[in-house]
Amino acid sequence: MHILDLVQNSLAAGARRIGIVVEQDTVTGALVVEITDDGRGMDEATSASVFDPFFTSRTTRRVGLGLPMLQATAESTGGSVVLETAVGKGTRVRAVLNAAHLDCPPLGDMATTVAITVAGNPKVDLFYSHAVDERRFRFDTADLRAKLGEVPLSDPAVYQWMMGFLREELKKLHGGARTNEVS
């Protein structure tokens, strides 16, 4: 849910390209999740306030819990969150968690997260990279768009293909072992 929340923040900031990077180190137990975008970015005053749960730039509600909750989750596992942003340049959020810690939530269903994000935002390019130890998988909608030509990324057949492809690649990435991905 943290990843979806950060991606939604990127979309709300007008991002045209979003990156999701997940790195899992089974030896150290480190889980790194990084979201980058080319959206509006934030000024210093805003970026200094985003970890305050009573701050939000939205006008529809008075609290903004996404980043404060991510920070609380990371810190509860002995990890941390770093935010880098600049007006007109975009934003980068990097969370480091201890996946072996009891308070670390499961990563979740990344295949569905990526496929739904792509299908629901077909004009936005999404780059997804996932590493488990030395094995790495990459998926980039810019490449997919080039191969599909006129077929939109929101096409139901494209969604079905993405789901199957992402699930298979993630299964291979995890060595064919059962993962915490929802099947």
KATA-V981634 format. One record per residue. N is the residue number from 1. RES is the residue in three letters. PHI is phi in whole degrees, -180 to 180 (none if undefined). PSI is psi in degrees with one decimal (* if undefined). D_CENTER is the distance of its C-alpha to the mean C-alpha in whole Angstrom. Layout:
N/RES/PHI/PSI/D_CENTER ; N/RES/PHI/PSI/D_CENTER
//
This chain:
1/MET/none/-33.1/9 ; 2/HIS/-61/-41.2/8 ; 3/ILE/-65/-46.1/4 ; 4/LEU/-60/-39.9/6 ; 5/ASP/-63/-44.1/8 ; 6/LEU/-66/-38.7/6 ; 7/VAL/-64/-41.2/6 ; 8/GLN/-62/-39.4/9 ; 9/ASN/-60/-43.1/11 ; 10/SER/-62/-44.0/10 ; 11/LEU/-64/-42.1/12 ; 12/ALA/-64/-26.3/14 ; 13/ALA/-86/8.3/15 ; 14/GLY/79/21.5/16 ; 15/ALA/-62/140.0/13 ; 16/ARG/-105/-16.1/15 ; 17/ARG/-141/127.7/12 ; 18/ILE/-126/136.6/8 ; 19/GLY/-115/135.3/7 ; 20/ILE/-121/119.1/4 ; 21/VAL/-121/126.8/7 ; 22/VAL/-123/128.7/8 ; 23/GLU/-128/123.5/11 ; 24/GLN/-117/124.0/14 ; 25/ASP/-111/106.1/17 ; 26/THR/-73/-17.0/20 ; 27/VAL/-79/-50.1/23 ; 28/THR/-89/-17.3/21 ; 29/GLY/83/5.7/19 ; 30/ALA/-73/136.5/16 ; 31/LEU/-125/116.7/13 ; 32/VAL/-112/130.4/11 ; 33/VAL/-126/124.8/7 ; 34/GLU/-130/130.5/6 ; 35/ILE/-119/127.7/5 ; 36/THR/-125/152.2/8 ; 37/ASP/-151/166.3/10 ; 38/ASP/-109/30.7/14 ; 39/GLY/-75/-164.5/15 ; 40/ARG/-62/-27.3/18 ; 41/GLY/74/-178.0/17 ; 42/MET/-131/149.7/19 ; 43/ASP/-78/173.4/22 ; 44/GLU/-61/-41.7/23 ; 45/ALA/-63/-42.7/24 ; 46/THR/-68/-47.5/21 ; 47/SER/-64/-28.0/19 ; 48/ALA/-74/-16.4/22 ; 49/SER/-107/-9.5/21 ; 50/VAL/-67/-17.8/18 ; 51/PHE/-90/1.7/18 ; 52/ASP/-88/118.6/21 ; 53/PRO/-65/-14.9/20 ; 54/PHE/-98/12.9/23 ; 55/PHE/-111/137.4/22 ; 56/THR/-154/149.1/20 ; 57/SER/-90/-5.9/21 ; 58/ARG/-78/149.8/21 ; 59/THR/-98/-7.1/24 ; 60/THR/-89/-14.8/24 ; 61/ARG/-152/165.9/23 ; 62/ARG/-101/-2.1/24 ; 63/VAL/-127/153.7/22 ; 64/GLY/-131/99.6/18 ; 65/LEU/-96/-9.5/16 ; 66/GLY/-57/-61.9/13 ; 67/LEU/-68/-40.5/13 ; 68/PRO/-61/-37.3/16 ; 69/MET/-71/-38.8/15 ; 70/LEU/-61/-44.9/12 ; 71/GLN/-61/-44.2/15 ; 72/ALA/-63/-42.0/17 ; 73/THR/-62/-49.0/15 ; 74/ALA/-61/-48.4/15 ; 75/GLU/-66/-30.6/18 ; 76/SER/-66/-18.6/20 ; 77/THR/-102/4.0/19 ; 78/GLY/89/12.8/20 ; 79/GLY/-102/-161.4/17 ; 80/SER/-157/168.2/16 ; 81/VAL/-130/135.8/14 ; 82/VAL/-122/136.2/14 ; 83/LEU/-118/129.0/14 ; 84/GLU/-127/129.6/15 ; 85/THR/-156/152.9/16 ; 86/ALA/-151/138.8/19 ; 87/VAL/-57/129.2/21 ; 88/GLY/78/-3.3/20 ; 89/LYS/-113/-23.4/18 ; 90/GLY/111/-170.7/15 ; 91/THR/-140/148.4/12 ; 92/ARG/-132/125.3/11 ; 93/VAL/-119/125.5/9 ; 94/ARG/-124/118.3/10 ; 95/ALA/-112/133.2/10 ; 96/VAL/-117/124.9/13 ; 97/LEU/-125/157.8/14 ; 98/ASN/-97/102.1/17 ; 99/ALA/-64/-22.4/16 ; 100/ALA/-82/-11.1/20 ; 101/HIS/-74/142.1/21 ; 102/LEU/-56/-32.9/22 ; 103/ASP/-85/-0.2/20 ; 104/CYS/-81/118.9/16 ; 105/PRO/-71/157.7/15 ; 106/PRO/-65/152.1/14 ; 107/LEU/-60/-38.5/10 ; 108/GLY/97/-168.7/11 ; 109/ASP/-90/87.6/11 ; 110/MET/-69/-31.1/9 ; 111/ALA/-61/-47.3/11 ; 112/THR/-68/-41.4/12 ; 113/THR/-56/-48.5/8 ; 114/VAL/-69/-48.4/8 ; 115/ALA/-62/-42.7/12 ; 116/ILE/-67/-40.5/12 ; 117/THR/-61/-44.5/10 ; 118/VAL/-66/-50.2/12 ; 119/ALA/-64/-35.2/15 ; 120/GLY/-81/-12.6/15 ; 121/ASN/-139/62.3/14 ; 122/PRO/-65/-16.1/16 ; 123/LYS/-93/-5.1/17 ; 124/VAL/-99/132.7/14 ; 125/ASP/-83/135.5/13 ; 126/LEU/-124/129.2/10 ; 127/PHE/-112/127.9/9 ; 128/TYR/-127/125.3/8 ; 129/SER/-127/132.7/10 ; 130/HIS/-135/126.2/10 ; 131/ALA/-123/139.1/13 ; 132/VAL/-125/110.6/16 ; 133/ASP/54/-119.8/19 ; 134/GLU/-92/-8.0/20 ; 135/ARG/-86/140.1/19 ; 136/ARG/-140/143.0/16 ; 137/PHE/-127/138.3/15 ; 138/ARG/-130/142.9/13 ; 139/PHE/-140/128.4/13 ; 140/ASP/-136/121.3/13 ; 141/THR/-67/-22.0/14 ; 142/ALA/-62/-41.7/17 ; 143/ASP/-67/-43.8/19 ; 144/LEU/-63/-44.1/19 ; 145/ARG/-59/-40.9/20 ; 146/ALA/-63/-36.9/23 ; 147/LYS/-78/-30.7/24 ; 148/LEU/-83/-20.6/24 ; 149/GLY/65/-117.0/26 ; 150/GLU/-82/-10.2/27 ; 151/VAL/-75/123.1/25 ; 152/PRO/-74/150.4/22 ; 153/LEU/-66/-16.8/18 ; 154/SER/-86/-2.3/19 ; 155/ASP/-62/132.8/22 ; 156/PRO/-56/-35.7/22 ; 157/ALA/-67/-35.4/23 ; 158/VAL/-67/-42.4/20 ; 159/TYR/-59/-47.9/18 ; 160/GLN/-60/-43.0/20 ; 161/TRP/-62/-45.5/20 ; 162/MET/-58/-45.4/17 ; 163/MET/-59/-48.1/16 ; 164/GLY/-64/-45.3/19 ; 165/PHE/-62/-49.3/18 ; 166/LEU/-63/-43.4/15 ; 167/ARG/-61/-44.1/16 ; 168/GLU/-65/-45.1/19 ; 169/GLU/-66/-39.0/17 ; 170/LEU/-69/-35.3/15 ; 171/LYS/-63/-44.9/18 ; 172/LYS/-63/-41.7/20 ; 173/LEU/-58/-38.9/17 ; 174/HIS/-88/18.0/18 ; 175/GLY/72/24.6/22 ; 176/GLY/77/-4.6/23 ; 177/ALA/-77/155.9/23 ; 178/ARG/-65/133.3/21 ; 179/THR/-116/-178.1/18 ; 180/ASN/-85/13.4/16 ; 181/GLU/-75/141.3/15 ; 182/VAL/-81/129.9/17 ; 183/SER/-84/*/19
//
